[in-house]
Amino acid sequence: MANTSGASSFNLDLAELVEEAFERAGSELRTGYNLRTARRSLNIMFADWANRGINMWSIEPGTITLQQGQNTYPLPNDTIDLLEHVIRTGGNLASTQADLTISRISVSTYATIPNKIQQARPIQVWIQRYNGQNSPTGLTLNGTINSTVTSITLNSTVGLPASGFVKIDNEIINYSYIDGNVLSNCFRAQQNTTAASHTTGTAVYWAQVPAITVWPTPDAATTYVFAYWRLRRTQDAGGGVNIMDVPFRFIPCLAAGLAYYIAMKIPEGATRLVMLKQQYDEAWELAASEDREKAALRLVPRQQFIGSTI
């Protein structure tokens, strides 16, 4: 009597996945360029998946310890968006910990707040979904700075946002406002970088890091922790022996999608495009419909009487 394998670890590395996709597209993986162009298509497809909704496997929790007087904090560069967030007080003790609501607001709502540096427990958060890239500004340091200074003088501040982040050498620095050519109220060593000394003439980059801005600005009444659940980017395809950063349930969708992308590039795939697109759409629908929250949803109508009492 035959036995089952006893294993449940099937997966495809990049080379196997590309072979499968080329065969579906009516061709074969023959050259190094074939692998290179397939890897590029795969990374483009992962970017498309980020626009299709919430990929449950890419949800990650995180925390940021807030500091008095600092209202803007960086998120990891691969953050797509935040799904949930709370303000946590009382540390990690069961007897004292409390997760308190903090509401998400738009840039328009944040702009209308009269006093943005008022200090208290944060109750609102504005999320800035930047791309995580560093852009050259043509600006340089005007004077050497050590690892503790909180005011940084540049040769100019033309072109810099009124507040935000800069990168100097390997350090990310948050500044609260600009006064002339001075970045003021700076918070050093952001995004897990290390505070360091920097010399005159060092280039300054605008760091477009994803970030949160909370309001009110944290006070010193207690230690506030911003706890969040973020949606991160799917990891890049990598080398030929790497497996993909997706659950096994998405392997059929992965193969179907890559076959469709490859078929758009090769002559042999032209006659199969319609079929491959249909297979890809069907595979995505099946996988995405399974990749969802399955908790019970309970809706309760709000009862409210409007009118004068008798």
N, C-alpha and C positions, 0 to 999 in steps of 0.2 A: 504494500500500500504506500503510495507516494505521500511525502510530507511537504508541508509548506516551508518556505525559506526561513521563517523565523525572524526575518529582517523587515524593517519598515523605514529604510533610510534612503530610498531612491531620490536622486537629484541629478541634475545635469550641470557639468561645468561649462565654461564659456565655449570651449572647442566643440563639445558635443551638441550644445544648443545651436551653434552656428551651422554645424553639419546638418542637423535636423531641419533648420530653416531653409538652407540652400536646396535640400532635396525636395521640400514642399514647393519651393519656387521653381522647380524643374531644372536645377543645375547641381553642381557639386562644389564643395570647398576644395580649391586647388592651390591657391597661392596665399602668401602672407598678406597681400593687399586685400584679398577676400575677407580674411579675418579682421583686418583693420577697419574696412568699411562697414562690416557687420557690427563691430563693437561701437562704432560711431552711431550707427542707426539705433542700436540698443539704448545708448545713453540719451538720444533724442526721444525715444519712446518713453523712457522713464520720466523725462521732463513733461511729456504729454500726460502721463498718468497722474502727475501732481495736480493737473488742472481738472481731473475727472471726479474729484471728490476725496473723501477721507479714506486713506489706506490704513486699515487698522493696525497692521504690523509695524507701521512707522510712528506710532504714538509712543512718546517717551515722557516720563515725569522729570521734573527738575525743580530746583529751588534757588532763590537769590536772597541773600541776607541784605536787607535795606540799611542804609546809613543815614543818620540825621543830616538833613540839608541837601541830600542828593536825590533828585527826582527822576533821573533817566539812567537806565541800566541796560547793558548789552545782553543779547541772547546768543546762543551758538550760531555760527554762520550758516549752518545747514537747516535753520528753522524756516519752515514754510508759513506756519501760523500757530497761534495758541488756541486750543479747544476749550480748556477750562482753566480757572485760576482763582485762588483765594489768598487772603492775608492770614498768615498763621502767627499766633502769639502763644506764649507759654512753653516754648521749646519742645522737646521730645518726651516730656513727662506725661504719663497718662492722666495724672491728677490736675494738670494745668493747661494742656494743649487745647487750643480753640482755633478752628478754621472759620474765618469771617468773610462775608461776601465782599467782593470788589467788582464793580460793574465796568464792562468795556464801553468806551465812548469813542466817538469819531474825532478826527482832527478838527472838524467844524465845532463840535461841542467843546473840545479842549481850548480852542482859540477864544471862545467867549468867556472863559473863566477869568474874572477880574484880577485875582491875586493868585498867581501860579506858584509862588514861593511860600504861601501860608503853610505852617507846620501843624500836623495832627496825624491821626491814623489814616493811612490812604484808604479811600473808598471808591476811587475810579482809576481806570488804567486806559491809556491810549497806546496801541500797538503799532510800531513802525516796521513795515515789512520790507526792509532794504535788502539788497542783493549780496551783502557780505564782501564786496570788492573794495579795494583801495585805489583811489584815484589820485594821480599826481596833481598838485596845486601850483607848482612853481614857487612855493613859499619856503623859507628857511628860518631856522632859529636865529634870533638876534641876541646872542649871548649864551654862555654855557649854563646849563641847569643841572642841579643834583636830583636825587631820587625822591625828594620830599617837597619841593616847591609846588605851590598851588596856583601861581600866576606865571604864565609863560609868554615871553615877548617874542614876536616874529618880526621879520622885515616888513611884512604887510599882512593884512587879513582880508584883502580883496578876494572875493569869490568863495570864502568860507561861509557856511550856514551860521546863523546867529547863535546857535548852540548845537552840540553834537559831539562827535568823536574825531580825533586825529590819530594818526600813527606816526611815531617818531622812532626811527630804528625799528626795534621789535616790540615796542611798547605801545599799547592802546590807551589813550587818555581821553576822558570825558571832560568837556568844559561846559560851564553853565551859561556864560554870556561873554561877549566881546566888548572890551573897553579900549578904543583906539586900536593899537596893534598888539594888545595884550589879551590872551585867552585867560579868563578869570574863573575863580572858584572851580579849579580843576580837581578831578578825582583820578588818581594815578592807578596804573597796573590793572586796567580793566580787561575783561574777557580772558582771564587766567594768564595774562602776561605779567612780566616782572618789572617793577619800578627800577629805573636805572638813570645814570647821569648821561647827558647828551651835550655835544659840543656845538659851538657856534658854526652856523652854516649847514647844519644837518637838514636834509630835506624833510618837509612835512607833507603827509598825505591825508586826504580826507577819507576816513574809514566809514564806509557805508554799511555799518553792522546793523543787523536786525536789533530792535531795542524796544523797551517799554518805558513809558513815562507815567508815573503815578501822581495822583493828586488826592488830598493835600500832600505836600512834601513831608516825608517822615520826620517825626519829632523824636525826642529822647525819652519819652515816657516808658517805653519798653522796647524789646528787640522784635522788630517786624520781619517776617520772612514771607517773600512772595513765592508761593508754591504754584506750579503750573503743570499742565499736560500739553506738550507741544506735538505738532505734526512736523516730522523732519523729512528731508530729502532722501530718496532711495539712493543707496550707495552706487558708485560708478561700476561699470561692468568689469573693469580690471583686466587681469591677464588670462591666458588660456586655461589655466587650472583652477581659476576662481569659480565658485558657484555664485548665483545671483542673490541679491538681498531681497528676496521675495519668499513667501511661504510656498510649500509644495503644491498647494491648491491652485496657484497661479502659473504652474509650469505649462499646462496646455495653452493658456492665454499668452504666455511669454513666447512660446514657439510659434503660435499662429500670428502674433503681432510682428515678430521679427521676420517671418517668411513674407508677410505682406510688404514690409518696408524694403526687404531685399528685392522682391519682385518688381518694385518700382524702379530699380536701378539696372536690372540686367535684361537683355533682349528675350531670354528664354521665359521670363516671368510675365511678359506682356499679356499673353492669352489667359493667364491665371489670376489676374488682378482682381476681377469681380468676385470670383470664388474665394480667394484668400481674404478679401475684405469682409465678406460675409462670415467666414469662419472666425476671423478675428473678433468681429462685433459680437458674435454669439458666445465665443469663449470669454470675452470680457464681461458680458452680461451675466453669465453663469457664475464667474468668480466674484464679481463685485456684489451680486445679490447675496452671496454667502458671507462675504467679508463685511459684516455689519453688526451693530449692537443688537442683542436679542433680549434685553431687559424689558420688563413690562412697562407700558406707558399708560399712565392714569391721568385723565383730564378732569378737572373739577371746575364747574362754572362759578364765576364770581357773582355773588348775590349783592346787589346794591340798589337802594331806593333813592331816587332823585325826585325831589318835590317838597312841598311844604307840609308840615305836620298839622294835624287838626287838633 
